[in-house]
Amino acid sequence: MNTLILVEHDNSSAYYASLAVVTAAGKLGDVTALIAGHDCGAVAEAAAQIAGVSKVLKADDAAYANGLAENVAPLIAGLMEGYDAFLAPATTSGKNIAPRVAAHLDVMQISDILSVEGPKTFTRPIYAGNAIATVESSDPKLVITVRGTSFDKAAPEGGSAAIEDASGQGDAGLSSFVSSEIADGGDRPELASAKIIVSGGRALKDSETFDSIINPLADKLGAAIGASRAAVDAGYVPNDYQVGQTGKIVAPEVYIAIGISGAIQHLAGMKDSKVIIAINKDEDAPIFQVADIGLVADLYAAVPELTGALD
Amino acid sequence: MKILVPVKRVIDYNVKPRVKADGTGVDLANVKMSMNPFDEIAVEEAIRIKEAGKATEIIAVSIGPAKAQETLRTALAMGADRAILVETPDEVGSDVEPLAVAKILKAIADEEQPGLVLLGKQSISDDSNQTGQMLAALMGRPQGTFANTVAVDGDSVEVKREVDGGLETVKLTMPAIVTTDLRLNEPRYASLPNIMKAKKKPLDTKAPADFGVDISPRLTTTNVAEPPVRQAGEKVEDVAALVAKIKEMGIA
């Protein structure tokens, strides 16, 4: 089987999510990586090094610079003539583009796969991960988004794929990019790829309290910062911090949940973490049912004490 | 300008789904069902656009079993003007797939010619997150997915989108398809007088065949299982014990 994967990037480097897609696609067959962007030569060079990628297609056009689905999806649909499956990461970018590709090809997409069970059979979460469905496609071609935390990352080096140019119709004339407000996390690791995550919930009261309690602990551990939907909705932190069914799905080595009760929608986003540590005042909070280590305590006393003790 | 708002009847947000022992699906018998929360946000946004004088009519559509009428009545009670039910056989676990839903919606959009189609980014049942994007492709129109802010201005709409790194704004030429994220707005509750009035608002019932759309599934679900259960660990007495554990595990 020949597969085409979408590499997510910012025109200068490839994001972590794509490495898991290489692994998922590799279970189906030969992997070609598509870099659609503008002045994205460096990304194509880097993608050619990923172990398991046998060919790189570079579509370099100003119309692809910001990954607009209206422009990128027809490019992919056009290229699919020579491929049996298209895979994208289940990131906001992949989720935006892949269904549009599927509709162009008249196939049903399989969203957010957790495993490859056969050439056309996959598992995927439904009902916020409260059930795992095994689905088999009867379509002639596959369109898939891949949950990054469910597959090992391919090695970013060791490959030596050839790079070929590809082209599509460019600007569809339907949409334009206006601006972006991308948070600069400074030295802090990204939520999706962090080894340790410190996450705060509604109990943190307000934005200042959230920062004063959560940030020092995260700094000490070199951790990324996450939040429950309640904390995001209340405006303590920006939307890109949200972990859960409709936010980010994470699976770090260690997830520290502070003042998070553990609604099913939140658990859906973090229960595959290797070690879960929970600090909560309410001993009956559902978070304790999934935590490896639980501490029933007032977070305003416990977290600063913990931060101070970790020298 | 008309706004088309597709809505889906799903398991209520607060109900914990239970997997059936025979592995055929999730048990929905006698379970509370409600409008998909993201679709509620879409209905609310459509009403706000109309209240701002930028839309003239809101049409709610649902593709589902006869009971999806209740969901449409909720949309009408919130403020939609009329509704269309595309009725499908009521077999548990037989939700029409997003591709077929998008094809039916495309046919309805061809008839109604809305300037905007506003719908939830995903349903909380199958979590597919596909219908809006597929509809946009089939209509050959632009899409603003995961909307945080929607601003209609003349022939175009600016959509601020919730993306992995933060927020991104795109400008779309209308007609356009917009899918809603959680923080777009807080949906209103329907008042009792409006619930009564909604009973008299027009609701048409159609069938998928009326639009010439084949709803046979492309995917077969061969099994539905409980996810691996995570065992609760231990509770520690105090911060000192927690620190000892953390050091033992080599985290810090």
Interface residues (C-beta under 8 A of the other chain):
Chain A: N66 L68 A69 E70 A73 T91 T92 S93 K95 N96 I97 A98 P99 R100 V101 A102 A103 H104 D106 V107 M108 Q109 I110 S111 D112 T121 P125 I126 Y127 A128 G129 N130 A131 I132 A133 T134 V135 E136 S137 S138 D139 G173 L174 S175 S176 F177 V178 S179 S180 E181 I182 A183 A192 I196 K220 L221 R229 V232 D233 P238 N239 D240 Q245 T246 K248 E253 V254 I264 K271 V275 I276 I277 I279 E283 F288 Q289 V290 A291 D292 I293 G294 L295 V296 A297 A302 E305 L306 A309 L310
Chain B: I11 K16 P17 V19 G25 V26 E97 P98 L99 A102 K121 Q122 I124 S125 D126 D127 S128 N129 Q130 T131 G132 Q133 M134 L135 A136 A137 L138 G140 R141 P142 Q143 T145 F146 N148 E158 R161 E162 V163 D164 G165 G166 L167 E168 T169 V170 K171 L172 T173 D181 L182 R183 P217 R218 L219 T220 T221 T222 N223 V224 A225 E226 P227 R230 A232 G233 E234 K235 V236 D238 V239 A240 A241 L242 V243 K245 I246 M249 I251 A252
